[in-house]
Amino acid sequence: MKLLQRYIFGELVRVFSLLVVVLTIMLVFVGLFREATERGLGMVQILQIMPFVVPSMLPFTIPATLLLAVCVVYGRISGDLEVIAAKAAGVSANQLLAPAFLLGAILTVGSFGLTNFAIPWAVDNIERIVTQAIEDIFLDVLTSQHHYSDANKGYSITVHDVRNRTLIDATFQYRASNHQQISVRAREARIRFDLERKEIRLTLKDAQGSRAGSDSEAELGRTELSFPLPEQIGKAKARHLTLSTLKTRIAESIELQKTKDVQVNQEAIAMLLTGDFSELTGASMAKMMHEKKKALEDERRFRAEIYSRFSMSASCLFFAFVGGPFSMFQARRQFITSFIMCFLPILLVYYPVMFLMMNLSKNGTVDPWWAMWIPNLILGVVGMIVLRKVVQH
């Protein structure tokens, strides 16, 4: 790189590093406050998840911070007439803007890496810490109240005591798949939250079980029970998954749709042959159609996430492509004024269009492979118009 380009690139890196640290720290505290409020975390858990919240915030802070850094650096050199001096020496505006485009390209790759690898890793660790905290809260409730119940899931737990995370003289009541009430007593029970299977797993010792309406008890010895986790625990969002996991989920959703299609057709043929026409709109058919629709929604959601991940990462380059020429064009204004004049239209146009395309892609109205790039295309067109004026004048 030429001396002038190295100087501009160094200024961009210095300003960007300072701004991204300040903005990320501010957002980290906001994110920690939200997590603590939603999940009832204590100070110990907040300190534990703090290192993992930072990677989750960076993909959102990097594009706006880069735009501000570009406005600061190019606004200053333009205001000091350095751009005019460079042009008089035969250096074009494109050469002056090359460091911003280079930094934008580097941050595009880095942002995609954060989105695809760092965020899933961070979210897994946050979920692990939160799950451990919920385990502790769960055991504290049993220790103090000796009883816990979930009416929606249809189970309850009563214990005599809790020692070293072991339930002493525990009684479990739950509904079986046939809606029959089951009661199990155990001398000891160990409890564990399984995030992968989304279950509360119990290992029982010296267990005895009985059914509702029956006076006899069956000796179960050492056995295991499992209950579903609350809905908010262990539920991974699409943006928290890696690219390979998203592709696997898409293949699973497509396979599930095919399976449900076959099942629906087989059920319909059987009902037509037996003359049971009323069951064509019955609960079993409605359930299979609902499962097929849910699989289709998941497929669209995962596909939209893949293309939005590439598009959002590339926004770093397009933000630099707009911010650099615009700051040069507004040379006599303060850099903060240039930033606001540049960022406000992005805030009012780019992000609403991005969210609109995301929703339309999830609904199947548009194809995400091109729809998710429309916001960047808008920035590219605006950047080309402004850059042309800067080069010409």
C-alpha positions in Angstrom: 0.0 0.0 0.0 1.1 3.5 -0.7 2.1 5.8 2.2 -1.2 7.8 2.0 -3.3 4.7 1.9 -1.4 3.2 4.8 -2.0 6.4 6.8 -5.7 6.4 6.1 -6.0 2.6 6.9 -4.2 3.1 10.2 -6.5 6.0 11.1 -9.6 3.8 10.2 -8.4 0.9 12.3 -7.5 3.1 15.3 -10.9 5.0 15.3 -12.9 1.8 14.6 -11.2 -0.1 17.4 -11.9 2.6 19.9 -15.5 3.0 18.9 -16.3 -0.7 18.7 -15.0 -1.3 22.2 -17.1 1.6 23.6 -20.3 0.6 21.8 -19.9 -3.1 22.5 -19.4 -2.5 26.2 -22.6 -0.4 26.3 -24.6 -3.1 24.5 -23.1 -5.9 26.6 -24.6 -4.2 29.7 -27.9 -3.9 27.9 -27.8 -7.6 26.9 -26.8 -8.7 30.4 -29.7 -6.7 31.9 -32.1 -8.3 29.5 -30.9 -11.8 30.2 -31.0 -11.3 34.0 -34.5 -9.8 33.8 -35.9 -12.5 31.6 -34.3 -15.5 33.3 -34.0 -14.4 36.9 -30.2 -14.7 37.0 -28.1 -13.6 40.0 -24.8 -11.7 40.0 -22.7 -14.9 39.8 -24.4 -16.0 36.6 -24.2 -12.6 35.1 -20.5 -12.5 35.6 -20.2 -16.0 34.1 -22.1 -15.2 30.9 -20.4 -11.8 30.4 -17.5 -13.2 28.3 -20.0 -15.0 26.0 -22.3 -12.0 25.5 -19.6 -10.0 23.7 -19.4 -12.2 20.5 -23.2 -12.1 20.3 -23.1 -8.3 20.2 -20.2 -7.7 17.7 -22.1 -8.6 14.5 -24.6 -5.9 15.3 -22.1 -3.2 16.4 -19.5 -3.7 13.7 -21.4 -2.3 10.6 -22.6 0.9 12.4 -19.2 1.4 14.1 -17.4 1.0 10.8 -19.7 3.6 9.2 -19.0 6.0 12.1 -15.3 5.4 11.8 -15.4 6.0 8.0 -17.3 9.3 8.5 -14.8 10.4 11.2 -11.7 9.7 9.1 -12.8 10.8 5.7 -14.8 13.8 7.0 -11.7 15.0 8.8 -9.3 14.6 5.8 -11.8 16.2 3.5 -12.4 19.1 5.9 -8.6 19.7 6.1 -8.5 19.8 2.3 -6.3 16.7 2.2 -8.5 15.2 -0.5 -8.1 18.2 -2.7 -4.3 18.1 -2.1 -4.2 14.4 -3.0 -6.2 15.0 -6.2 -3.9 17.9 -7.2 -1.0 15.4 -6.8 -2.7 13.0 -9.2 -4.2 10.6 -6.5 -7.8 9.7 -7.4 -10.7 9.5 -4.9 -10.9 5.7 -5.6 -7.4 5.3 -4.3 -8.2 7.3 -1.2 -11.3 5.2 -0.5 -9.5 1.8 -1.1 -8.5 1.5 2.6 -12.1 1.8 3.7 -13.2 -0.8 1.1 -10.4 -3.1 2.3 -11.4 -2.7 6.0 -15.0 -3.3 5.0 -14.0 -6.5 3.2 -12.0 -7.8 6.2 -14.8 -7.0 8.6 -17.3 -8.8 6.3 -15.3 -12.0 6.6 -14.8 -11.5 10.3 -18.5 -10.7 10.9 -19.5 -13.9 9.0 -17.1 -15.9 11.1 -18.6 -14.4 14.3 -22.1 -15.1 13.1 -21.4 -18.7 12.0 -19.0 -19.9 14.7 -18.7 -17.5 17.7 -22.4 -16.8 18.3 -23.4 -20.5 18.4 -20.5 -21.3 20.7 -21.4 -18.3 22.9 -25.1 -19.2 23.0 -24.3 -22.8 23.9 -22.2 -21.6 26.9 -24.9 -19.1 28.0 -27.5 -21.9 27.8 -25.3 -24.2 29.9 -24.8 -21.5 32.6 -28.5 -20.6 32.6 -29.5 -24.3 32.8 -27.2 -24.8 35.7 -28.8 -21.8 37.4 -32.3 -23.1 36.7 -31.2 -26.5 38.2 -30.1 -24.7 41.3 -33.4 -22.7 41.5 -35.3 -25.9 40.9 -33.5 -27.7 43.8 -33.8 -24.7 46.0 -37.6 -24.8 45.6 -37.7 -28.5 46.4 -35.4 -27.9 49.4 -37.6 -25.1 50.8 -41.1 -26.2 49.8 -40.6 -30.0 49.3 -42.9 -29.8 46.3 -42.9 -28.7 42.7 -45.7 -29.1 40.1 -46.3 -28.1 36.4 -50.0 -28.2 35.6 -49.4 -27.6 31.9 -47.0 -30.5 31.6 -49.0 -32.7 34.0 -46.4 -33.7 36.5 -45.5 -33.0 40.2 -42.6 -33.9 42.5 -42.8 -34.2 46.3 -39.6 -34.9 48.3 -38.8 -35.4 52.0 -35.4 -33.7 51.7 -32.6 -32.7 49.2 -29.0 -33.6 50.0 -26.1 -32.9 47.7 -28.4 -32.5 44.6 -30.0 -35.9 45.5 -33.8 -36.1 46.2 -34.6 -38.1 49.3 -37.8 -40.1 49.6 -39.3 -38.6 46.4 -42.7 -39.1 44.9 -43.4 -38.4 41.2 -46.8 -38.1 39.7 -47.3 -37.7 35.9 -49.6 -38.5 33.0 -48.6 -41.3 30.7 -49.1 -41.2 26.9 -52.5 -42.8 27.3 -53.4 -40.0 29.8 -53.4 -42.4 32.7 -52.1 -41.0 36.0 -48.8 -42.7 37.2 -47.3 -42.5 40.6 -43.7 -43.5 41.3 -41.9 -43.4 44.7 -38.1 -43.7 45.1 -35.8 -43.8 48.1 -33.3 -41.6 46.2 -33.4 -39.7 42.9 -30.8 -37.7 40.9 -32.0 -34.9 38.7 -30.3 -33.6 35.5 -31.4 -31.1 32.8 -30.7 -32.4 29.3 -30.6 -29.5 26.8 -30.0 -31.7 23.7 -33.2 -33.7 24.4 -35.0 -30.8 26.1 -35.8 -33.0 29.1 -35.5 -33.1 32.8 -34.0 -36.6 33.5 -34.4 -38.4 36.8 -32.4 -41.5 37.9 -34.4 -43.4 40.6 -33.1 -45.9 43.1 -35.4 -48.4 44.9 -38.4 -47.2 43.0 -42.0 -48.5 43.2 -44.8 -47.5 40.7 -48.5 -47.6 40.7 -51.4 -46.6 38.4 -54.4 -44.5 39.2 -57.3 -46.7 40.5 -54.9 -49.6 41.4 -53.9 -50.5 44.9 -51.0 -52.7 43.8 -47.4 -51.4 43.4 -44.8 -52.7 41.1 -41.1 -52.9 42.0 -39.1 -50.9 39.5 -35.7 -51.0 41.2 -33.3 -48.6 39.4 -35.1 -46.7 36.6 -35.2 -43.4 34.7 -37.9 -40.9 34.1 -38.0 -37.9 31.9 -40.2 -34.8 31.8 -40.2 -32.0 29.1 -38.3 -28.8 29.9 -40.2 -25.5 29.9 -40.6 -24.1 26.4 -38.1 -21.2 26.8 -35.3 -23.6 27.9 -33.3 -25.4 25.3 -35.1 -23.8 22.3 -32.4 -22.9 19.8 -33.2 -20.0 17.4 -32.1 -20.2 13.8 -29.5 -17.4 14.2 -27.9 -19.4 17.0 -27.1 -22.4 14.7 -24.0 -22.9 12.6 -24.2 -23.1 8.8 -23.8 -26.9 8.7 -26.5 -27.3 11.3 -28.9 -25.1 9.4 -28.3 -27.2 6.2 -28.9 -30.4 8.3 -32.1 -28.9 9.7 -33.3 -28.0 6.1 -32.7 -31.6 4.9 -34.6 -32.9 8.0 -37.5 -30.6 7.3 -37.7 -31.6 3.7 -37.6 -35.3 4.7 -40.3 -34.7 7.3 -42.6 -33.0 4.7 -42.2 -36.0 2.4 -43.0 -38.4 5.2 -46.1 -36.5 6.2 -47.2 -36.4 2.6 -47.1 -40.1 2.4 -48.9 -40.5 5.7 -51.6 -38.1 4.7 -52.2 -39.9 1.4 -52.2 -43.3 3.1 -54.7 -42.2 5.7 -56.9 -40.6 3.1 -56.9 -43.8 1.0 -57.8 -45.9 4.0 -60.6 -43.7 5.0 -62.0 -43.6 1.5 -61.9 -47.4 1.2 -63.6 -47.8 4.6 -66.2 -45.1 3.9 -65.2 -43.1 7.0 -65.4 -39.8 5.2 -65.9 -37.8 8.5 -62.3 -38.6 9.5 -60.9 -36.8 6.5 -61.3 -33.6 8.5 -60.7 -35.3 11.8 -58.0 -34.7 14.5 -55.5 -37.2 13.1 -55.5 -35.7 9.6 -55.4 -32.1 11.0 -52.4 -33.1 13.2 -50.4 -34.5 10.3 -51.2 -31.5 8.1 -50.1 -29.2 11.0 -46.8 -31.1 11.3 -46.2 -30.8 7.6 -46.9 -27.1 7.7 -44.6 -26.7 10.7 -41.8 -28.5 8.8 -42.3 -26.3 5.7 -42.1 -23.2 8.0 -38.9 -24.4 9.5 -37.4 -25.1 6.1 -38.2 -21.5 5.0 -36.9 -20.1 8.2 -33.6 -21.9 8.0 -33.1 -20.9 4.3 -33.8 -17.3 5.1 -31.3 -17.4 7.9 -28.5 -18.7 5.7 -28.9 -16.0 3.1 -29.5 -13.2 5.6 -26.3 -14.3 7.3 -24.3 -13.7 4.2 -26.1 -10.4 3.4 -25.8 -9.0 6.9 -22.1 -9.8 7.0 -21.6 -8.1 3.6 -23.3 -5.0 4.9 -19.9 -3.9 6.4 -18.5 -3.5 2.9 -21.6 -1.7 1.6 -21.7 0.7 4.6 -18.1 1.7 3.9 -19.0 2.0 0.2 -21.7 4.6 1.1 -20.0 6.3 4.1 -16.6 7.1 2.5 -17.8 8.9 -0.6 -20.6 10.7 1.4 -18.2 12.0 4.0 -15.9 13.3 1.2 -18.9 14.9 -0.4 -19.9 16.6 2.8 -16.4 17.8 3.5 -17.3 21.1 5.2 -19.7 19.6 7.7 -18.8 18.1 11.1 -18.2 14.3 11.0 -21.1 13.7 13.4 -23.4 15.5 11.1 -22.2 13.5 8.1 -22.7 10.3 10.1 -26.3 11.2 11.1 -27.1 12.3 7.6 -25.8 8.9 6.3 -27.0 6.6 9.0 -30.5 8.0 9.4 -31.6 6.9 5.8 -29.9 3.6 6.4 -31.9 3.2 9.7 -35.1 4.2 7.9 -34.6 2.2 4.7 -32.0 -0.5 5.0 -33.1 -2.2 8.1 -36.9 -2.1 7.5 -36.3 -3.5 4.0 -34.1 -6.2 5.5 -36.7 -7.2 8.0 -39.4 -7.1 5.3 -37.4 -9.4 3.0 -36.7 -11.7 6.0 -40.4 -12.0 6.8 -41.4 -12.5 3.1 -38.7 -15.2 2.8 -40.0 -17.0 5.9 -43.6 -16.8 4.5 -42.4 -18.2 1.1 -43.5 -15.1 -0.8 -40.0 -14.4 -2.2 -36.9 -16.5 -2.7 -34.3 -15.6 0.0 -31.3 -16.1 -2.3 -32.0 -12.8 -4.1 -34.5 -11.1 -1.7 -32.0 -10.8 1.2 -29.6 -8.9 -1.1 -32.0 -6.1 -2.0 -31.0 -3.9 1.0 -27.3 -4.2 0.0 -28.2 -3.5 -3.6 -29.9 -0.2 -2.5 -26.8 0.8 -0.7 -24.7 -0.1 -3.7 -26.7 2.1 -6.0 -26.6 5.0 -3.6 -22.9 4.5 -3.1 -22.2 4.5 -6.9 -24.1 7.8 -7.3 -22.3 9.6 -4.5 -18.9 8.1 -5.6 -19.4 9.3 -9.2 -20.0 12.9 -7.9 -16.9 12.7 -5.7 -14.7 11.5 -8.6 -16.0 14.1 -11.0 -15.8 17.0 -8.6 
